[in-house]
Amino acid sequence: MAEVRLESITKVYPGKVVAVNDLSLDIRDGELLVLVGPSGCGKTTTLRMIAGLEELSSGTIRIGDRVVNTLHPKDRDVAMVFQDYALYPHMTVYKNMAFGLKMRKVPRTEIDRIVRETAAMLGLSDLLDRKPGALSGGQQQRVAVGRAIVRNPKCYLFDEPLSNLDARLRLQMRAELKALHLRLKTTTIYVTHDQEEAMTLGDRVVVMSQGQVQQIGEPLEIYHRPVNRFVAGFVGTPPMNFLDGRLERRDGRLCFGTAAGLCLPLAPKTAEAAASHLDRKVVAGIRPEALRIDPSAGSSEVGSIHLKVVITEPLGDRIDVYGRTDDGANLIVRLSNEHDLAPGMGVQVQVDPSCVHLFEPGEYGRHIVFGR
C-alpha cells in the first residue's frame, strides 16, 4: 500500500484542449477515493496519468516515496481495471489471472496458490477453466478485479468498472467492491460518472468539472455542505431544485423572495451569512426530499410554494412529483407513496427554512454559507 500524491498535474492535448488543469490531490494510504463528474470533466484522464497511460503536460505524481512521472506503466506498481475489462478472450479465467504473475516470473507453485486463493475470495473457483466469452458481465468484472488483486500492487485504479452492467448487477457488484476494499485496505482510486456510486463507495469523493476539482470531502459532507451550485446540482437523486430570486427583508426578517410573491424564510445561520447580499440576486437550492405537501397551507402563507403537478413517477415506497411554480420554475418533490396526486392538480409545498441553500448566481455560483 502507498499514499498517492498529485502535485499540480496538468494535461493539455493538441489544439490547446485542457483536459486537466493544475490538479492537486493527496490520496491517503489505504483510502478509497472516488473521482466523479460529468463526461469530459477530466477524471479518466487523471486516472490514466497516474497509471502512466497518458503523459503529463506538467506537474508531479508520487506513488509512495517515488516520483513516477517518467516510469513505464509496468514499473509503477499499480493495477488498473478498465471499463471493458480488457480480458484475453483466448485465455481461460485461470490464465487471465495468472498472466501478470507469469510475466513477472513468479514461481509456478506460487502463481497457482495466489490465483486459487483470489478466485475463492471472488467466487470464481468453479469458473477457472472457462474463457471470458462463456461468462456473464458480472463474472467478467470479477475476473478483471481478480487479475488486479493477484499482483498485490501499491494502488488499484478503477475506470468505471460497473458501467457495462445492468442496474441490478451494478448494485450487487458495488457492494462486493466495497466489501473487498474493507478486506484488502489497498489504496484505491475509482472513477465514475454515477454520483450515487461515488457516494456509496468512497471514503472521500472528488467532484470534478472542466478539468478542475470543485470539492473534496466525505460523501455526506458534499451532500449536505456543497461549496457551489454545480456540486449541489450534481450530487443528489433527483437533483437539487433551484429558484432564482432576491434576498429581501420582510417584516424585519431576511428571506428569499421571487417576483411572483414567494417568500422563503431563512434559518438564522443562513440569514447571518447572507446579510451582505440583501437586495441582490441569489439562487435558492432545495432538495426534493426536503419538501412536503401541506394541505392546510394557504397560497400566500410564508414558506409555502404553490405547485401545479405536471407528472408523477411512482417508485414503490415513494413518488417523485414534477411540477411548476407560479414563477414558471420547475420543481421536483419526493414524497412517500401515501399521496394520491395527478397531473393538473394544484398543491401547496411547505419548505423547512433549515433546508434552504443560497448560492450566488451562475453555474458555479458560490454557496453563501459553505462556499470558499
Backbone torsions as a table, in degrees:
resi	resn	phi	psi	omega
1	MET	NA	159.5	-177.9
2	ALA	-164.8	155.0	170.4
3	GLU	-77.8	143.8	175.0
4	VAL	-116.6	129.3	-177.4
5	ARG	-125.5	124.9	175.6
6	LEU	-107.1	122.6	-175.6
7	GLU	-117.7	101.7	175.5
8	SER	51.4	47.5	-178.5
9	ILE	-80.4	141.8	-178.8
10	THR	-137.6	141.3	174.5
11	LYS	-130.1	118.6	178.3
12	VAL	-119.6	122.3	178.2
13	TYR	-89.0	164.2	177.2
14	PRO	-52.3	144.4	-175.0
15	GLY	87.2	13.3	179.3
16	LYS	59.4	35.1	175.4
17	VAL	-84.6	113.3	-177.5
18	VAL	-90.5	109.3	-179.6
19	ALA	-87.4	-39.4	177.5
20	VAL	-135.1	132.1	-172.2
21	ASN	-124.7	104.7	171.6
22	ASP	52.5	54.2	-175.6
23	LEU	-94.2	129.6	177.0
24	SER	-126.1	130.6	179.5
25	LEU	-146.4	145.1	169.5
26	ASP	-116.5	111.8	177.9
27	ILE	-97.4	119.2	-172.5
28	ARG	-72.4	154.5	177.4
29	ASP	-59.9	122.5	178.7
30	GLY	83.4	3.2	-177.0
31	GLU	-86.0	149.9	168.7
32	LEU	-105.4	104.9	-178.6
33	LEU	-105.6	131.6	-178.6
34	VAL	-110.4	128.9	171.3
35	LEU	-97.7	122.7	-176.6
36	VAL	-133.5	147.9	178.6
37	GLY	168.4	171.3	-179.6
38	PRO	-69.9	167.5	178.1
39	SER	-57.1	136.0	178.8
40	GLY	85.3	8.5	-177.3
41	CYS	-82.4	-12.4	177.8
42	GLY	105.1	3.5	-174.8
43	LYS	-69.0	-44.6	179.6
44	THR	-70.0	-36.9	176.1
45	THR	-60.2	-40.9	177.2
46	THR	-60.2	-45.9	-179.7
47	LEU	-62.6	-41.9	-178.3
48	ARG	-68.9	-29.7	175.1
49	MET	-69.0	-38.4	177.1
50	ILE	-64.1	-40.1	-178.6
51	ALA	-73.1	-19.5	-176.8
52	GLY	92.6	9.8	179.8
53	LEU	-86.8	-14.9	173.8
54	GLU	-128.0	137.4	178.4
55	GLU	-82.6	138.9	177.3
56	LEU	-71.7	145.2	169.1
57	SER	-82.9	-34.4	174.4
58	SER	-164.1	165.3	179.2
59	GLY	105.0	-178.1	-175.4
60	THR	-136.4	137.9	173.5
61	ILE	-118.0	126.6	177.3
62	ARG	-117.5	131.5	171.9
63	ILE	-119.5	113.7	-170.4
64	GLY	66.5	-131.0	-178.2
65	ASP	-101.0	15.1	-177.4
66	ARG	-112.6	137.1	167.1
67	VAL	-81.5	124.3	-171.4
68	VAL	-110.7	9.8	-175.2
69	ASN	-47.7	-43.3	-173.5
70	THR	-101.7	3.3	-178.4
71	LEU	-79.8	143.7	174.3
72	HIS	-65.2	148.8	179.5
73	PRO	-48.4	-41.0	-176.8
74	LYS	-69.0	-17.0	-178.4
75	ASP	-97.9	2.3	-177.3
76	ARG	-88.9	-9.7	-179.6
77	ASP	59.2	46.1	172.8
78	VAL	-124.5	157.2	177.0
79	ALA	-127.2	130.5	-174.4
80	MET	-115.0	136.7	174.1
81	VAL	-111.8	119.6	-173.8
82	PHE	-90.8	165.8	179.0
83	GLN	-60.4	-38.3	-177.8
84	ASP	-98.5	12.2	176.2
85	TYR	71.9	-33.7	174.6
86	ALA	53.7	44.3	176.6
87	LEU	-83.2	151.3	176.0
88	TYR	-78.7	114.3	-172.3
89	PRO	-67.8	-23.4	-177.1
90	HIS	-89.5	-3.8	-178.9
91	MET	-104.6	150.6	173.8
92	THR	-71.5	169.6	175.9
93	VAL	-56.6	-44.2	-179.8
94	TYR	-58.2	-48.8	-177.0
95	LYS	-69.0	-34.0	175.4
96	ASN	-61.0	-44.5	-178.3
97	MET	-72.2	-31.0	-176.0
98	ALA	-85.1	-14.6	-169.4
99	PHE	-57.6	-47.8	-178.2
100	GLY	-62.9	-38.8	178.6
101	LEU	-67.7	-37.0	178.8
102	LYS	-64.1	-40.4	179.2
103	MET	-65.3	-27.1	178.8
104	ARG	-89.1	5.6	175.9
105	LYS	61.2	37.5	173.1
106	VAL	-72.1	139.3	-180.0
107	PRO	-54.5	145.3	-174.3
108	ARG	-58.5	-41.9	-179.5
109	THR	-64.7	-36.6	178.7
110	GLU	-69.4	-39.9	176.5
111	ILE	-58.2	-46.4	-178.3
112	ASP	-61.4	-42.8	179.7
113	ARG	-63.0	-47.7	-176.5
114	ILE	-64.7	-45.8	-177.6
115	VAL	-63.2	-43.5	-177.0
116	ARG	-71.1	-36.2	176.5
117	GLU	-65.0	-42.6	179.9
118	THR	-68.1	-40.2	178.1
119	ALA	-61.6	-39.0	178.2
120	ALA	-65.1	-40.4	179.6
121	MET	-61.2	-35.5	-174.5
122	LEU	-99.9	6.0	179.5
123	GLY	70.4	34.1	-177.2
124	LEU	-110.8	3.4	-172.9
125	SER	-56.4	-35.6	-177.8
126	ASP	-84.4	-0.8	-174.9
127	LEU	-114.1	6.1	-171.8
128	LEU	-62.8	-25.4	-178.0
129	ASP	-94.2	-1.1	179.7
130	ARG	-86.9	158.8	173.4
131	LYS	-99.4	158.4	-175.2
132	PRO	-52.5	-35.4	-179.2
133	GLY	-62.8	-18.8	-179.3
134	ALA	-98.5	11.3	-177.4
135	LEU	-111.8	153.5	173.2
136	SER	-75.8	169.7	178.8
137	GLY	-59.5	-41.5	179.6
138	GLY	-66.4	-37.7	177.8
139	GLN	-67.0	-41.2	176.8
140	GLN	-61.8	-38.2	179.2
141	GLN	-64.7	-39.0	177.5
142	ARG	-64.1	-39.7	179.1
143	VAL	-62.8	-43.6	179.4
144	ALA	-61.5	-40.5	177.1
145	VAL	-66.5	-42.4	179.4
146	GLY	-61.4	-40.2	178.5
147	ARG	-61.2	-34.0	176.7
148	ALA	-73.9	-41.0	-175.9
149	ILE	-63.5	-41.1	-174.1
150	VAL	-62.1	-22.3	-179.3
151	ARG	-75.6	-17.4	-178.8
152	ASN	50.2	56.6	-175.4
153	PRO	-80.3	173.4	174.8
154	LYS	-74.3	-25.1	-174.6
155	CYS	-151.8	138.8	172.2
156	TYR	-100.5	140.4	176.6
157	LEU	-122.6	119.4	-179.2
158	PHE	-113.2	122.2	179.9
159	ASP	-109.1	91.9	178.7
160	GLU	46.0	55.3	-172.7
161	PRO	-70.7	-14.0	-176.3
162	LEU	-104.9	-0.6	-170.6
163	SER	-68.0	-20.8	-179.6
164	ASN	-91.9	2.8	-178.1
165	LEU	-97.4	155.5	175.9
166	ASP	-71.9	166.9	-170.3
167	ALA	-58.0	-44.4	-177.3
168	ARG	-66.6	-42.1	-179.3
169	LEU	-69.3	-32.8	176.1
170	ARG	-59.5	-43.5	179.6
171	LEU	-62.0	-43.9	-179.4
172	GLN	-63.8	-47.1	-177.4
173	MET	-69.4	-31.8	176.9
174	ARG	-61.0	-45.0	178.5
175	ALA	-64.8	-39.0	-179.6
176	GLU	-66.9	-39.3	178.5
177	LEU	-66.0	-38.4	177.9
178	LYS	-63.7	-46.2	179.6
179	ALA	-63.3	-37.6	179.6
180	LEU	-64.5	-41.7	179.2
181	HIS	-65.8	-41.3	178.2
182	LEU	-60.8	-30.0	179.9
183	ARG	-79.3	-43.9	-173.7
184	LEU	-86.5	-33.4	179.7
185	LYS	56.7	35.4	177.4
186	THR	-93.8	139.9	177.6
187	THR	-53.0	127.5	-174.5
188	THR	-135.5	132.5	174.4
189	ILE	-117.8	123.4	-169.2
190	TYR	-124.1	127.6	-179.4
191	VAL	-107.8	134.7	175.8
192	THR	-155.0	156.0	171.5
193	HIS	-98.5	-6.4	-175.6
194	ASP	-91.1	107.2	-175.4
195	GLN	-67.3	-28.5	176.2
196	GLU	-65.7	-41.0	176.6
197	GLU	-61.7	-42.6	179.8
198	ALA	-62.5	-43.5	-176.0
199	MET	-67.9	-35.3	-176.4
200	THR	-83.5	-25.9	-175.5
201	LEU	-93.3	-40.3	-165.2
202	GLY	-77.3	138.9	164.7
203	ASP	-68.7	-41.6	170.2
204	ARG	-134.1	156.2	-178.7
205	VAL	-124.5	136.6	174.6
206	VAL	-111.9	115.0	177.9
207	VAL	-92.6	124.0	-177.0
208	MET	-117.6	152.4	172.5
209	SER	-158.1	137.0	177.6
210	GLN	52.9	40.6	175.7
211	GLY	77.1	7.5	-176.7
212	GLN	-128.7	152.8	175.2
213	VAL	-78.2	127.2	176.4
214	GLN	-93.5	-37.5	178.9
215	GLN	-162.2	144.5	174.4
216	ILE	-124.8	132.9	177.4
217	GLY	177.6	175.6	173.6
218	GLU	-67.7	152.6	-173.8
219	PRO	-51.5	-49.1	-177.2
220	LEU	-70.7	-28.8	175.5
221	GLU	-63.4	-44.7	179.8
222	ILE	-66.4	-36.9	-179.7
223	TYR	-67.9	-46.4	-174.8
224	HIS	-87.1	-24.0	-174.8
225	ARG	-131.0	59.7	178.9
226	PRO	-66.0	139.6	-176.2
227	VAL	-83.8	-19.2	177.8
228	ASN	-150.8	175.1	-175.2
229	ARG	-65.5	-35.5	179.8
230	PHE	-60.4	-50.5	-178.9
231	VAL	-61.0	-44.0	-178.9
232	ALA	-60.5	-38.9	-178.3
233	GLY	-80.3	-25.4	-178.5
234	PHE	-82.6	-36.2	-176.2
235	VAL	-95.5	119.0	179.9
236	GLY	127.8	138.2	178.8
237	THR	-133.5	118.9	-7.3
238	PRO	-62.6	167.0	-177.1
239	PRO	-70.0	162.5	178.2
240	MET	-61.5	142.5	173.5
241	ASN	-81.0	142.6	176.4
242	PHE	-125.8	134.6	178.3
243	LEU	-125.9	132.9	177.7
244	ASP	-88.0	138.2	179.0
245	GLY	-172.2	-154.6	-179.0
246	ARG	-136.9	159.0	171.6
247	LEU	-88.1	125.8	-176.8
248	GLU	-131.0	162.3	174.1
249	ARG	-112.9	117.3	179.6
250	ARG	-125.2	127.3	-178.6
251	ASP	53.3	37.7	176.2
252	GLY	78.2	7.1	-176.9
253	ARG	-123.4	137.0	178.6
254	LEU	-74.1	134.1	-179.9
255	CYS	-148.5	166.8	174.6
256	PHE	-95.2	125.5	-177.6
257	GLY	-127.0	155.2	177.4
258	THR	-124.8	169.6	-177.7
259	ALA	-63.3	-27.7	-178.7
260	ALA	-82.9	4.3	175.8
261	GLY	96.4	3.0	177.4
262	LEU	-63.1	136.8	177.2
263	CYS	-133.0	113.9	177.9
264	LEU	-110.4	112.2	176.4
265	PRO	-63.3	154.6	-178.8
266	LEU	-111.3	148.2	174.3
267	ALA	-65.2	152.5	-176.3
268	PRO	-52.9	-43.5	-178.6
269	LYS	-64.3	-40.5	179.4
270	THR	-67.7	-43.3	-179.4
271	ALA	-62.1	-40.4	179.7
272	GLU	-63.5	-44.4	-179.3
273	ALA	-70.0	-27.8	-174.7
274	ALA	-93.7	-1.6	-174.2
275	ALA	-55.5	-36.3	-178.3
276	SER	-72.3	-10.3	179.6
277	HIS	-98.2	12.6	-178.9
278	LEU	-54.3	134.2	179.6
279	ASP	66.4	18.7	176.5
280	ARG	-113.5	157.2	177.7
281	LYS	-69.7	136.3	175.5
282	VAL	-142.0	171.1	176.4
283	VAL	-120.4	127.4	175.9
284	ALA	-92.9	134.8	176.9
285	GLY	-116.8	130.8	-178.2
286	ILE	-138.0	125.2	179.6
287	ARG	-75.0	145.2	-177.4
288	PRO	-55.5	-36.5	-178.4
289	GLU	-76.5	-8.3	178.5
290	ALA	-89.9	1.0	-179.7
291	LEU	-105.6	152.2	177.2
292	ARG	-144.6	150.6	176.8
293	ILE	-80.2	131.4	-179.8
294	ASP	-125.9	96.7	-177.4
295	PRO	-61.0	-24.1	-175.7
296	SER	-86.8	-10.4	-176.3
297	ALA	-78.0	141.7	175.2
298	GLY	-87.6	160.8	-176.4
299	SER	-65.4	-22.3	-178.7
300	SER	-102.6	4.1	-176.3
301	GLU	-69.2	137.9	179.4
302	VAL	-62.0	135.0	179.6
303	GLY	82.2	9.0	-178.7
304	SER	-118.1	137.5	-179.7
305	ILE	-116.2	127.1	175.3
306	HIS	-81.3	128.4	-174.5
307	LEU	-129.2	131.1	172.8
308	LYS	-98.4	122.2	-176.7
309	VAL	-69.4	130.1	177.5
310	VAL	-101.6	-54.7	174.7
311	ILE	-143.4	160.6	173.6
312	THR	-126.4	147.8	178.4
313	GLU	-124.9	98.0	176.7
314	PRO	-68.9	131.7	-177.5
315	LEU	-128.4	36.4	178.9
316	GLY	82.2	-95.1	-177.2
317	ASP	-81.7	-3.6	-179.0
318	ARG	-150.0	173.3	177.7
319	ILE	-140.9	133.6	175.3
320	ASP	-98.9	126.1	-178.4
321	VAL	-109.7	122.0	176.9
322	TYR	-102.9	123.7	-177.0
323	GLY	-142.1	-177.4	-178.7
324	ARG	-131.2	134.2	179.6
325	THR	-81.8	173.0	177.7
326	ASP	-64.8	-20.2	176.0
327	ASP	-81.3	-7.3	-176.2
328	GLY	88.3	6.5	179.6
329	ALA	-82.4	145.0	176.2
330	ASN	-82.3	141.9	-177.6
331	LEU	-141.0	135.9	176.2
332	ILE	-111.7	132.6	178.6
333	VAL	-122.5	127.6	176.1
334	ARG	-101.2	122.0	-174.2
335	LEU	-126.8	165.3	170.8
336	SER	-72.1	163.3	-173.2
337	ASN	-78.8	7.8	-179.4
338	GLU	-79.3	-12.7	-178.3
339	HIS	-85.3	136.3	179.1
340	ASP	-112.4	93.1	-176.7
341	LEU	-118.2	152.3	-178.8
342	ALA	-138.5	153.3	177.8
343	PRO	-53.7	138.1	-180.0
344	GLY	96.7	-17.7	180.0
345	MET	-72.1	148.7	173.0
346	GLY	-105.6	133.2	-179.0
347	VAL	-136.5	158.2	174.4
348	GLN	-101.1	127.3	-179.6
349	VAL	-108.6	124.6	-179.0
350	GLN	-95.3	140.9	-177.1
351	VAL	-118.2	127.2	174.4
352	ASP	-78.3	122.5	-178.6
353	PRO	-53.3	-32.0	-178.0
354	SER	-70.9	-11.1	-177.9
355	CYS	-102.6	5.9	-179.2
356	VAL	-92.0	119.4	174.0
357	HIS	-96.0	147.9	177.3
358	LEU	-123.0	133.9	-179.7
359	PHE	-127.7	151.1	169.2
360	GLU	-70.5	155.1	-177.5
361	PRO	-61.8	155.9	177.9
362	GLY	109.3	157.5	-177.7
363	GLU	-59.5	-34.1	-179.6
364	TYR	-112.3	27.1	-178.9
365	GLY	-54.4	134.4	-176.3
366	ARG	-67.8	140.7	172.1
367	HIS	-68.7	126.8	-172.6
368	ILE	-67.2	-26.2	178.8
369	VAL	-97.0	-48.1	-171.7
370	PHE	-100.2	-11.5	-173.2
371	GLY	-67.0	154.5	-178.9
372	ARG	-85.6	NA	NA
